[in-house]
Amino acid sequence: MFDIGFSELFVVAIVALMVLGPERLPRAARFTGLWVRRARAQWYSVKSELERELADDELKKSLARTRDELRELGTELKNQGRDLHDDLRREGQGIEKSVKHAEKSVKDAVAPVTRAAATAAAPALGHDAAEQDGDAIRGDTPDAGPAEPVAGAGAGTPDPQP
């Protein structure tokens, strides 16, 4: 602190012995030691208080930086979530349009075939067939029994039992 070496301390001790004398020198040394101890204790107290304040200040700054970073990350995450939601909604709308377009295309393609089949079947079958078609549409058809094999259908197939 004062940068005093052994030789300088020895010179100060000789001067103190000559000025104070041998009777008052021990009491003066104790008094000086007491004040030096108190000064050091006070210095260490101030030093530790400053270090604590600086540590608290650094901790507060670190906490503030972390809080700001978390806010930025939260905002960025919300924006990305919103963008993802918008993208998914657009994709869903595009798929919905594609499904509706495909459904319309199928209906447009099937409608002429259905009409042609209905008009071709009605005159060929006659009035009774038209009534049965009307019953089938209403759900009034009688239960069909088991189908009978067509004559000559199994002529070319071998018998499965040996």
PyMOL commands that set and color helices and strands:
alter all, ss='L'
color gray80, all
select helices_A, chain A and resi 6-125+127-138
alter helices_A, ss='H'
color red, helices_A
deselect
rebuild
show_as cartoon
